[in-house]
Amino acid sequence: MQRPVFKGDIEYFPNVERIPFEGPGSDNPLAFKAYNPNQMVGEQTMEAHLRFAVCYWHTFHGTGADPFGPGTRDYVWNRHADSMDAARARLDAAFEFFTKLGVPYYCFHDRDLAPAGASVSESEHNLQVLTDLAKERQQMTGIKLLWGTANMFSDPRYMNGAATNPDLLVVSHAAAQVKAALEATVALGGENYVFWGGREGYACLNNTDTRRELEHFARFLTMARDYGRSIGFKGVFLIEPKPMEPMFHQYDFDAQTVIGFLRHHDLDRDFKLNIEANHATLAGHTFAHELQMCADAGMLGSIDANRGNAQNGWDTDQFPTDMNDCIAAMQVVLAQGGLGRGGLNFDAKLRRESTDLEDLFIAHIGAMDAFARALVLAHKLNHDSTLQQLREQRYASFETAMGREFEAGRLSLADLRDHAAKMGEATPSSGKQEWVENRINDLVFGG
């Protein structure tokens, strides 16, 4: 489906036309080599499988600033003296970008879309104004909102957390933001709503009541869920795990931690997880591992697609171009039957040294091509009979009569003891890991 290019009063990317698909023979940096939205992979098109989204924060607010220096990019839409004028200009630039790139979705925090005001009421008013404008642009272009969320980590009031803050007034300000962000998400037809803790954690155990904070976190999520449902939100609530930064001990460390928390507080029927690749590696896991843990639990909701730097223990949010990571991720997604209402949101930012407007397009094109290639290859790997047989052979003993009895829960510990005594020592069985890895390389690179 080709969406119309959005045209505001100003063309912010005048030197970029709609990004075409030119195929693998092209050397045009402003063309797709692999991502053909209408190409069928299995029973769905690439666009339907991948559900790409552009993030509002890094893409339109990011200037390249880092802890050691100011920004290196001065986008024209950010030059307005009045913050609301800048927000309107940024919205027009965003929809021009979305439609020229050809993505179906976008994502935002409340403070990305509209600036905070001097009071709760003024902040709500600002968000309502920009929500109304965004709705008009969505209707004009066919672009949809994958998910909304609230920024509850940037303001100094959240230095000790938001939902887990020891001050009820700060928790109340967080609630006000979530209430307004939920209303904006519903108004814009958002398919999901994300909670990214940011500062939900602690730095010093001796001044922290962790039991109380975790209970407050669960209570806050329950209140948000109930309010969302009361105003007609029928989508999925998502939690995005992160192991560190900025808090030393984050309560939402990794997928398994969050899954256990949600189940403990009876929230797992409404909540799933939004997995970010860079957060997975900061937790000491692979991207695919975190996805698999969610898929196994039936709680993989959506993906923030980026990558980190293996030499840097920081959330670098680079664009995802590592093919091994992308392929492994898509294997998990395809095996669970897709992302449902979720998608692949590029929570990624240009490098500080990338300063041209066209670099925004080039970065997204490369990431979209990477996942398009990964989709095709993951489909191939998931349907390879050799890999399927190798996995099935490892678990063949559980396909015996006794193995099925064990998996059905009809054996006792004593039954297993008697089985061991009767059968004697187990014969070591090779995992054939090297064969698996070689087979994958053969299928991916063997032509």
C-alpha positions in Angstrom: 0.0 0.0 0.0 1.5 3.3 -1.1 0.5 6.2 1.2 0.4 9.8 0.0 3.4 12.0 0.9 2.5 14.5 3.5 2.9 18.1 2.4 2.9 20.9 5.0 3.5 24.6 4.6 7.3 23.9 4.5 9.0 20.9 2.9 11.6 19.8 5.4 13.3 17.2 3.2 13.3 18.9 -0.2 16.1 16.8 -1.6 14.5 13.5 -0.8 11.7 11.9 -2.8 9.6 8.9 -1.8 12.1 6.1 -1.1 11.7 3.5 -3.9 12.5 -0.2 -3.9 15.3 -0.7 -6.5 16.4 -4.2 -5.6 19.8 -5.7 -4.8 21.5 -4.4 -7.9 21.0 -0.7 -6.8 23.8 1.4 -5.4 21.4 4.3 -4.6 21.7 5.1 -0.9 18.2 6.5 -0.9 16.6 3.3 -2.2 15.6 -0.1 -0.6 17.6 -3.0 -1.8 15.7 -5.7 0.1 12.6 -4.2 1.7 9.8 -4.6 -0.8 6.6 -4.1 1.2 4.4 -6.1 -1.2 6.7 -9.1 -1.4 5.2 -12.3 0.0 7.1 -14.2 2.6 5.1 -17.3 3.5 1.5 -16.2 3.7 2.0 -12.5 4.4 3.7 -9.5 2.8 6.9 -8.0 4.2 5.0 -5.0 5.4 2.5 -7.1 7.3 5.3 -9.3 8.9 7.5 -6.4 9.9 5.1 -3.5 10.8 7.9 -1.0 10.9 7.6 2.1 13.1 9.8 5.3 13.4 10.4 6.6 16.9 9.6 10.3 17.5 12.3 11.0 20.1 15.6 10.1 18.6 14.6 10.9 15.0 13.1 14.4 15.5 14.5 15.6 18.8 17.9 14.0 18.7 20.7 16.4 18.0 23.7 14.2 18.5 24.5 15.6 22.0 26.4 13.4 24.4 27.7 13.8 28.0 30.9 15.4 26.6 29.4 18.0 24.2 26.3 19.7 22.7 24.5 18.6 19.6 26.0 18.5 16.1 22.6 18.8 14.3 20.4 21.9 14.2 17.1 20.8 12.6 15.0 23.6 11.2 11.9 22.4 13.0 13.5 22.9 16.4 14.5 26.5 15.8 11.2 28.2 16.8 11.4 30.3 19.9 7.9 29.2 21.0 7.8 25.5 22.1 4.4 24.9 20.7 5.3 26.3 17.3 8.3 24.0 17.3 6.0 21.1 18.2 3.7 21.8 15.3 6.7 22.2 12.9 8.2 18.9 14.2 4.9 17.1 13.6 4.9 18.3 10.0 8.5 17.2 9.5 7.7 13.8 11.1 4.8 13.0 8.8 6.7 14.1 5.8 9.5 11.8 6.9 7.1 8.9 7.6 5.4 9.1 4.2 8.6 9.6 2.2 10.2 6.6 4.0 7.0 4.5 3.5 6.6 3.2 7.1 3.1 2.3 8.3 3.6 3.3 12.0 5.2 5.7 14.4 5.7 5.8 18.2 6.0 8.7 20.7 6.4 9.8 24.3 4.0 12.5 25.5 6.8 15.0 25.8 8.0 14.2 22.3 4.8 15.2 20.8 4.0 18.3 23.0 6.1 20.3 25.5 5.4 20.2 29.2 3.5 23.2 30.5 3.8 25.2 33.7 1.1 23.1 35.3 -0.6 19.8 34.9 -3.6 21.5 33.1 -1.3 23.3 30.7 0.6 20.1 29.9 -2.6 18.3 29.2 -3.8 21.2 27.0 -0.6 21.1 25.0 -0.8 17.4 24.4 -4.5 17.7 23.4 -3.6 20.3 20.8 -0.9 18.2 19.2 -3.0 15.1 19.5 -5.7 16.7 17.4 -3.2 17.8 14.8 -1.6 14.3 14.7 -5.0 12.8 14.2 -5.6 15.0 11.2 -2.3 14.0 9.7 -2.9 10.3 10.3 -6.2 10.6 8.5 -4.6 12.4 5.6 -1.8 9.9 5.2 -3.0 6.5 6.5 0.0 6.4 9.0 -1.0 4.8 12.3 0.3 4.9 15.9 1.9 1.7 17.0 2.1 2.8 20.6 2.2 5.8 22.9 3.9 6.2 26.2 4.7 8.9 28.8 8.2 10.2 29.6 8.5 9.8 33.3 12.3 9.9 33.5 13.5 13.3 32.1 11.9 15.7 34.5 14.0 16.3 37.7 10.9 15.4 39.8 11.5 11.8 38.7 15.1 11.5 40.0 13.9 8.9 42.5 11.5 7.1 40.1 8.0 7.7 39.0 5.5 5.0 39.9 8.0 3.8 42.6 8.9 7.2 43.9 8.9 7.5 47.7 6.8 10.8 47.4 3.1 10.4 46.8 3.0 13.8 45.0 5.5 12.6 42.4 3.6 9.4 41.9 0.5 11.6 41.3 2.3 13.7 38.7 3.3 10.4 37.0 -0.4 9.3 37.1 -1.4 12.6 35.5 1.0 12.0 32.6 -0.1 8.4 32.1 -3.7 9.4 32.1 -3.2 12.1 29.5 -0.9 9.8 27.4 -3.5 7.0 27.5 -6.1 9.5 26.3 -3.9 10.6 23.4 -3.1 7.0 22.5 -6.8 6.1 22.4 -7.6 9.3 20.4 -5.0 8.3 17.8 -6.0 4.7 17.6 -2.8 3.4 19.1 -2.5 -0.3 19.0 -0.4 -0.6 22.2 0.6 1.4 25.2 4.2 1.1 26.6 5.6 1.6 30.1 9.3 2.1 30.1 10.4 2.4 33.7 13.4 4.6 33.1 14.0 5.3 36.8 11.9 2.6 38.4 14.6 1.1 40.6 17.0 2.3 43.3 20.6 3.2 44.0 20.9 2.5 47.8 19.3 -0.4 49.5 19.7 1.2 53.0 17.3 4.1 52.2 14.9 2.1 50.1 11.8 0.0 50.9 11.9 -2.3 47.9 8.8 -4.3 48.9 6.8 -1.2 49.1 8.1 0.2 45.9 7.3 -3.0 43.9 3.8 -3.1 45.4 3.3 0.6 44.4 4.5 -0.2 40.9 2.0 -3.0 40.5 -0.8 -0.8 42.0 0.1 2.0 39.5 0.0 -0.4 36.5 -3.3 -1.8 37.7 -4.8 1.7 37.9 -3.4 2.6 34.5 -4.9 -0.6 33.0 -8.3 0.0 34.5 -8.4 3.6 33.3 -7.2 2.6 29.8 -10.0 0.0 29.6 -12.5 2.5 30.9 -11.9 4.9 28.1 -12.0 2.3 25.3 -8.3 1.2 25.0 -8.5 -2.3 23.5 -4.9 -2.7 22.8 -2.0 -4.3 24.6 -0.2 -2.8 27.5 3.6 -3.4 27.2 6.5 -3.3 29.7 10.0 -2.6 28.3 12.7 -4.3 30.4 16.0 -2.5 31.0 18.8 -3.7 33.4 20.5 -0.4 34.2 20.8 3.3 33.3 19.9 5.5 34.9 19.1 3.6 38.2 21.8 1.2 39.4 19.2 -1.5 40.2 16.3 -1.5 37.9 13.1 -3.4 38.9 12.5 -4.4 35.3 15.9 -5.9 34.7 15.1 -8.4 32.0 12.3 -10.4 30.4 12.2 -13.2 33.0 12.1 -10.6 35.8 9.2 -8.7 34.2 7.3 -11.9 33.4 7.5 -13.1 37.0 6.5 -9.7 38.3 3.4 -9.5 36.0 2.3 -13.0 36.9 2.9 -12.4 40.6 0.6 -9.4 40.5 -2.0 -10.9 38.2 -1.3 -8.5 35.3 -0.2 -11.0 32.7 -3.5 -11.1 30.9 -3.4 -7.5 29.9 0.4 -6.9 29.7 3.1 -8.2 27.4 6.7 -7.2 26.8 8.3 -4.8 24.4 11.9 -6.0 24.0 14.7 -3.7 23.1 17.8 -5.3 21.6 20.3 -3.0 23.3 18.6 -3.5 26.7 18.9 -7.3 26.2 22.6 -7.1 25.7 23.1 -4.8 28.6 21.4 -7.4 30.8 24.0 -10.0 29.6 21.6 -11.7 27.2 21.3 -11.9 23.5 18.4 -10.2 21.7 17.0 -13.5 20.6 17.2 -14.9 24.1 15.0 -12.2 25.5 12.5 -12.6 22.6 12.4 -16.4 23.1 11.7 -16.1 26.9 8.8 -13.8 26.0 7.5 -16.1 23.3 7.7 -19.1 25.5 5.6 -17.3 28.1 3.1 -16.1 25.4 4.1 -12.6 26.3 6.1 -11.2 23.3 4.2 -8.1 22.3 6.5 -5.8 20.3 10.1 -4.9 19.6 12.4 -1.9 19.8 14.9 -2.6 17.1 18.4 -1.3 17.6 21.7 -2.6 18.8 24.5 -1.7 21.2 28.3 -1.6 20.9 30.0 -4.7 22.1 32.9 -2.7 23.5 30.7 -0.2 25.3 28.5 -1.0 28.3 26.1 1.8 27.4 22.7 2.1 25.7 24.1 3.4 22.4 20.9 2.8 20.4 22.6 2.2 17.1 20.6 1.3 14.0 20.3 -2.5 13.7 22.4 -3.8 10.9 23.9 -6.9 12.4 22.5 -9.6 10.3 23.1 -12.5 12.8 21.0 -10.6 15.4 18.3 -9.7 13.0 18.0 -13.2 11.6 17.9 -14.8 15.1 15.2 -12.3 16.2 13.0 -13.0 13.1 13.3 -16.7 13.7 11.7 -16.3 17.1 9.0 -13.9 15.8 8.1 -16.2 12.9 8.0 -19.3 15.1 5.5 -17.6 17.4 3.3 -16.6 14.5 4.2 -13.0 14.2 4.0 -9.9 16.4 0.2 -9.5 16.4 -0.5 -5.9 17.3 3.2 -5.2 17.9 5.8 -4.2 15.4 9.5 -3.2 14.8 10.1 0.2 16.2 13.4 1.8 15.4 14.4 3.1 18.8 17.7 4.1 17.3 19.6 7.3 16.7 22.1 8.7 14.2 25.7 8.7 15.3 27.0 12.1 16.5 29.1 12.4 13.4 26.1 11.9 11.0 24.9 15.5 10.4 23.1 15.5 7.0 19.3 15.5 6.8 19.5 12.6 4.3 21.3 10.5 7.0 18.0 10.1 8.8 16.7 8.3 5.7 19.9 6.3 5.0 19.9 4.9 8.6 16.3 3.8 8.5 16.7 2.3 5.0 19.7 0.2 6.1 17.8 -1.1 9.1 14.6 -1.9 7.2 16.7 -3.7 4.5 18.5 -5.7 7.3 15.2 -6.9 8.7 13.7 -7.6 5.3 16.7 -9.8 4.5 16.5 -11.4 7.9 12.8 -12.1 7.5 13.4 -14.1 4.3 16.4 -16.0 5.8 14.6 -16.7 9.0 11.7 -18.2 7.1 14.1 -20.4 5.2 15.9 -21.5 8.4 12.6 -22.2 10.2 11.5 -24.5 7.4 14.8 -26.3 7.0 14.2 -30.0 7.6 17.8 -30.7 8.8 17.6 -28.1 11.6 14.1 -29.4 12.6 15.3 -33.0 12.7 18.4 -32.1 14.8 16.2 -30.4 17.4 13.6 -33.1 17.4 16.3 -35.8 17.9 17.6 -34.1 21.0 14.2 -34.5 22.7 13.3 -37.9 21.2 13.2 -39.6 24.6 10.2 -37.4 25.6 8.3 -38.8 22.6 8.4 -42.3 24.2 5.4 -43.5 26.3 7.2 -42.7 29.5 8.4 -39.3 28.2 4.8 -38.4 27.4 3.7 -39.5 30.8 6.4 -37.3 32.4 5.3 -34.2 30.3 1.7 -34.8 31.2 2.5 -34.7 34.9 1.5 -38.3 35.6 4.9 -39.5 37.0 6.3 -39.0 40.5 9.9 -38.5 41.6 9.9 -42.1 42.7 8.8 -43.2 39.2 11.7 -41.4 37.7 14.1 -42.9 40.2 12.9 -46.4 39.3 13.3 -45.6 35.6 16.9 -44.6 36.2 17.6 -47.7 38.2 16.0 -50.0 35.5 17.7 -48.4 32.5 21.2 -47.8 33.9 23.5 -45.0 32.9 22.5 -42.6 30.2 24.5 -42.6 27.0 25.9 -39.1 26.2 24.2 -37.5 23.2 25.9 -34.8 21.2 24.2 -31.5 20.9 25.7 -31.0 17.4 26.1 -27.3 18.0 28.8 -26.9 15.5 26.7 -28.7 12.9 23.8 -26.4 13.6 26.0 -23.3 13.3 27.6 -24.6 10.1 24.2 -25.5 8.6 22.9 -22.0 9.4 25.9 -20.5 7.6 25.4 -22.8 4.7 21.8 -21.7 4.3 22.5 -18.0 4.9 25.7 -17.5 2.9 25.8 -20.6 0.6 23.8 -19.1 -2.2 
